[in-house]
Amino acid sequence: MNKRQMNRRKMIRHPHLTNLNIVILLTLAFGVALIDTFMVGTQSPCLAADTFMMDGKAISAKEAQSANLVKESMQTLEGGNVQNALKQAQEAVALAPEFYYSVCALGVCQARSGMSDDAIASFRKALSLNPNQPDALWSLSATLQSSGRTAEALASFKEFLAKYPANARASQARAFVDLMGSNHSQAVTSHNPEDYFDEAIGNNPVRWNKENIPIKIFISDGSSKRGYKQSYAAELQNALKAWEDASNGLIKFVQVDKQEQASIVFLWSDNPKDVSNPAEGGEALLRPLGNSLAAVRITVLTIDIDQGMHLNDQLIRLICTHELGHALGIAGHSPSPNDIMYSSLPLDYERLKVSQRDAKTLRKLYSIDLASVPHASINAQGLLSASDIANSSDLVTITRQATDAMNAKDYDKATVLLQEGVAKYPDSVSLKHNLGAALNNKGLMAMNARQFSKALATFQEALVLNPDSNAAKHNIATVHYNMGLNSMRAAKFSEAEPELKLAIEKCEELNFQELLTKAASEYATALEKLGKSAAAKQIEAKYKVTAD
């Protein structure tokens, strides 16, 4: 948080007064578009003389009073009382109608109250009063997006990037612009007011076969997970019932005690690495066989993964309901923020439930004759993201082109094709997996050409995409060994030492015994050459090797 400049003699004692610190989590597949409360201090403003300072500028006594009300309003909002928070913010603005700080706080409360148009007007007014507010511009952008005003949101996020390219949220804004820019240009131009089947499912329908209904679901015990509350289990049951009721008898769930008995495995997790994008709060991975679903795994996080996303019962219910919608075959998203399957959670998320359009889309999916729908069949051995299924036709084309390039050993071209694909479909598990494979091959080519630094960077990029990739981990260990060996041959023992030590550490993590022995032997030799005989003997004893 930026430290404000204060007049040492006349100041407001309010540690966080200068930074609005409005945080909105924008997520691209499903997640939570939230405006967080102001970060507030525990002390109230006090008058040191007759002048108050904020951001190095004098503010009036009424503006200082207004700031105190803002503090109370944000604390009330944090406690979940949205209507009282709104009332306090309105009182703050009544005291100082042209004070940007209070006007922006009012926008926060209006957005959380479902008053999106009023919130947008407040954010715009706050920006007109003080244009240099990255948080206010971000809040405006995300409110536009969460209320379904995609074209305006796109323009607003572009403005954010142009003004604040180094801001911590720039990468999120850029991802939104990349995704929504391409999707907006390809969007369905006319919407069916009854359902969103064409937008969310279209020519790629997948569903559970009748013989797999009731759908068997295994639910893990979350009691050992950080942040988990017993009430979350009840909210999950509410989500299951909501889809059963919406289906008019087409869908039923039955809970089973063992994972191997289940069609859907539902896992509570306190590890953000268990999902592709932690900001979404959860993830559904599907395994389709043609038009049928063969298996689904849902993971929902039990911990706050950002200060703008504070989990509570309502939010857990909505995350569970949304991910279950994917698990039932609604692979894409609704274009309307009034539907549970909208791509982001509306700011007044407490009111949201399975809508009539959600229900009609599900019933249509489970009522139509799939043989009459032209489709791109998918057969997957592993689990895919909902994005993979919703965009399967385009993904198949991208993958085919990249495969052709890989077969021709043109790994640079394959990498570029897949990078463009991931930029377009950032939630695609299959494209990320294939990009990781292309990068591993590209890295091997660089390593064979003795371009070790380039190879290492490429393998590390592959590991970021696929953190569980043993191929990338083995390649990283190997390139460290080769870098050390290269330095040994050049008698640069001080350069060889850290590389060989890293190679040993990586090999131990992987239980990569063959390379571990070689790296340990070279490491012991490097230590001997550097006059570290005692350390060399320890390595020889530990790994049962002999220095050359």
Secondary structure, DSSP 8 states (H G I E B T S, - for coil): -------SSS----TTSS-----B---SSSEE--B------SS----SSS-EEETTEEE-HHHHHHHHHHHHHHHHHHTT-HHHHHHHHHHHHHH-TT-HHHHHHHHHHHHHTT-HHHHHHHHHHHHHH-S--HHHHHHHHHHHHHTT-HHHHHHHHHHHHHH-TTSTTHHHHHHHHHHHHHHHHTS-SS--SS--HHHHTTT---B--GGG-SEEEEE---TTSTT--HHHHHHHHHHHHHHHHHTTTS--EEEESSGGG-SEEEEEES-GGGSS-GGGSEEEEEEEEETEEEEEEEEEE-S--BTTB---HHHHHHHHHHHHHHHTT--S-BS-TTSTTBSEE-TTGGG----HHHHHHHHHHTTS-GGGS----EE-SS-EEHHHHHTHHHHHHHHHHHHHHHHTT-HHHHHHHHHHHHHH-TT-HHHHHHHHHHHHHHHHHHHHTT-HHHHHHHHHHHHHH-TT-HHHHHHHHHHHHHHHHHHHHTT-HHHHHHHHHHHHHHHHHHT-HHHHHHHHHHHHHHHHHTT-HHHHHHHHHHHT----
